[in-house]
Amino acid sequence: MTADPMTTAPDPTESGDRSARAMNYAWIVLCAITIGSWWLAPGHSGGAADANIAITVTVILLGFIKGRLIIRYFMEVRSAPQWLKFATDAWLFVLWTAILVIYLF
């Protein structure tokens, strides 16, 4: 006997499982970016830490990605209205661009 789709309630755990899985993936990516940023730093191996524009730009880009993941997945902006998604992305872009410009000049 099959259930009638009109009378069967949707499974509330189905969307919750996807949400939890997405947050777990975001957390794994955040950890990988943190380890990658540490690995890029020249000073962690005991050597001299010289300024390097390529490394700095890469770390700033990774910081932007981390900020976006944190805001989207852990501050619930992923399910927010479109204007809020745009506003947080614009704020992150302006913030990290300003940091890069200050560093370069």
N, C-alpha and C positions, 0 to 999 in steps of 0.2 A: 504494500500500500504506500503510495507516495503522498507527501504532504502538499496541501494546497498552498501555492505561493502567496495567495491573498490573505490567508489566515495565519501563516507562519511568521513569527516575529523574527526580525533580523538578529543575527548573532552579535551581541555587543562587544564580544572579545575580539572579533575579527579585525576591526579598525584599531583597537587598542594594541593588538599584537603587531600590526604594521607600524604603528607609531613608536612602540617600544623598540622594534627592530631598527627603525630609522635613527632613533636616538643612540642606540648601541653602535651603529655604523658611524654616526657623527663623532661619537666619543673615540672610536678607534682611529678615525682620521685625525682628530685633534691630538691624540697621543703620538701618532706618526709624524705629524708636523712639528710637534715639540721636540721629538728626538732628532728629526732632520735639521731643525734650527740649531740645536745644540751641536750636532755633528758639523755644521757649516762654520761654527765659531772657531777661529784659529787659536784662541787662547786656552781651550780646554785640554790641549795635549801638553801643556807646559811651555810651549813656544811663545814667542813674542806676538802680541795681538796688534797687527798693523791694520790701519783703515783700508778697506777694500770696497769700492763702490758696487761691484757686482754682488758681493755677498750681502751688503746692506740692502740693496734693492730687492734681492731674493727674500731676505728675512722680513722686510716690510710687506712684500706681497703675501708671504705666508701669514703675517699678522692680520692682514685684511681678510684672508680666507678664514682664519680661526675666529676672528670677530664675527664674521657673517654666520658661520656655523653655530656659534654660541647664541647669537641673537635669534636665529631662525629656529633652532631645535630645542634650546634650553630656556628660552624666554617666550616661547609659544607664538612667535611672530609668523611662523609657517602657516598657521591657520587664521591669521589676522586679515583685515581688509587689505586690498591691494595698495591703497595709498600709504599704509603703514609700512608695508614691505619696501615700497619705493623710498619712503623717507629714511628708513634705517639704512638702506643701501647707499643712498646719497650721503648721509651723515658719515658712514664709514669711508666712503670714497674721499670726501673732503678732508676728513681727519688724517687718513694715511697719506694722501697727497701733500697735505701741509707738513706732515712730519718729514716726508721725503725731500720736499723743497727746502725746508729748514736745514736738513742735513747736507744737502748738496751745495747750498749757498751760504 
